[in-house]
Amino acid sequence: MGLHANDLGVYSCTSNGSLRYAPFDAALDSKTTNLPIRLQAWRMNHSQFAYGGDEVELSIWDTEKAFAEGSSKSGTVDAPGLKRKRGVELLPAEIWRAKNLPNDHLNLRQPVNITSLAFIGSSSEGARHIAVGTQNGHVRKYDTRAARRPVADWKNIAKVGGIRLVEKGNHEQ
């Protein structure tokens, strides 16, 4: 589902929430931690990673803290050791989590089904801007400093099959 390589090793994430780091140096041990299940999109950006999936909201984590002993023993929000940040219950290694969209015109909850995501904007900003594609064919842009809900929502981009891939453009600022 997700794979990222840097100078030191390879990170991989599966849809069942298993995040693994395998260093290139054979003398170092690989590390594994658990994330929520039903993931469909995972991306790494420097020292942070983001994920989303079927009924799993967009979430940004600190990679170093995620592999720290005991930081994610449980992938549930009811895990002990939660920290509160602006009224949101975050897991110990979690930096930011999106909030579900407001109810639709019939006052029904809108389903969460993230199929792809990409960090956009300059790398000096870190994980500030993220584009997300959904199974419903929507593309949403999140600004982690502005709000927990999307700052832009382009609806019905894909009519059948949803958005499978979102990528940063060549001239992205």
N, C-alpha and C positions, 0 to 999 in steps of 0.2 A: 504494500500500500504506500509506504513512504521510505525513501532511501536518500541519504546525504553522506558525502565523503568530504573530509578536509585533510590537512597535512598529517594529522595524528591518527585518524582512524575512520571508521564507518559507523554511522547511525542508521538503524532501521526500526520501523514501526509497523506492526501488523494491525489488521482490523479488529482483532480481539483485545487490543490495548497493550500489547507487549512491546516495550521500547528497549532496544538493546544497543550498546556501544561496544564495538570490537576494535581495539587499538591495533595499529600495524606492528607495533613493537611486541614481539612474542613474550617478553618478560613481564608485560603488564597484563592484568586480568581484565576480562570483559565484564561489563556491568549490565544489569537488567533491572527494569522497574515496570510497574503496572500503571496503566492509564485506564480511563473508562472504556467500555466495550462499544461495539457498533460504530467504530470510526470509519470514515470514508476518505478523509483528506488529512494529510500531515505534511508540514513543511518546516524546515529549519532555517534560521537567519542568525548567523554569528553565534551568540551564546544563548539564544532563545529559540523556542519552537512553538508552532501553533497547530491546533487540530480542530476538527469538527466532524460531524457525521449524522447518522440517523437518530434524531432526537438528542443530539449532543451539540450544544451551543459552541460557537467559536471561543477558544480559550488559548491564552498565551502563557507559556511556562518558562522559567529559568532552567536551563539544561543542567547546570552544575547542581542546583538544589534538588532537581528531580531525581538524580542518582544518589543523593545523600541518604544515608541509612535511615530508614523509617519515614521518609518524607511522603511516600504515597503507598502505604501498606494497603489502603483500600481506595478503590476508584469511586467511592460514593461521596456525596456531599455531606453525609452525616459522620464523617471520620473525625476522630478526636484530633485536637491540635489545630483547628481551623483558625484563620485570622480574619478579622473584619476589616474591610477597606471600603469606605463610603457606603455602608449598608449592605455590602455583598459578602457572603461567606465564601472565602477562597481557601483552597487547599494549600498546604505549606509551601510548595514550590510554584504555585500559580501566581502570575503577575496581574492578569486581567481576564475577565470573562464577559462576553456579550450578554445582553439581556434580550429576551424573546420580543419579537415584534408586537405591537399593539393588536388587539383583536380586530378581526375584519368587520365589514359593514353589517354582518349578521351577528356580531358580538361572539364569534367563534374563535377559539385559539388557533393561531396559524402554526402549522407543523414546521419543525426544524429538520432540514435534510440537506446538509452541506455536502457537496460532491467534489469540490475543488477549492483551493485557496492559493493566494500568492501574496508575498510581501511586496508592496510597491513603494515608490519614493526613494530618496537617496539613502544610502546605507548609514550615513551619519545620523539620521533620525532614528535608527534602530527599528523596532517593530511598531512604528507609529501608524502607518497606513496599510490596510490589508483589504484585498479584493477577494470576494467569496462567490462561487457559483453554486446554484442549488438544483435539486432534482426537478423543481417546478419551472426551471428556465429563467430564473432571476439572477442578476448579478448585483451584489451589494458591496458598497465600500464602507469600511469602518475606519474611524480615526480614534485611536485609543485615548487621546488626550481630550477629545471633544465630548464623547458620549459613549454609552454602552450599547446604544442602538445605531443602526446604519446612518451615515450622513448622506448617502446616496443609495437609491434603490431603483435599478432599471428592470422593469418587469417584462416578462414574455419575450426574452431575447431568443430563446430556443423553444419551439412549440412541442417537440417530441424528444424524449430522452434526457432532457435537462442539460446543464452545462457540465461537461466532462473535464475541461481544462481551462484554467485562468493563468495567464502569464504576464509578467512585467514587460512593457514595450521597450524597444531599442532606445528611444529618446525620452524615457521616463525621467522626470525631474525629481 
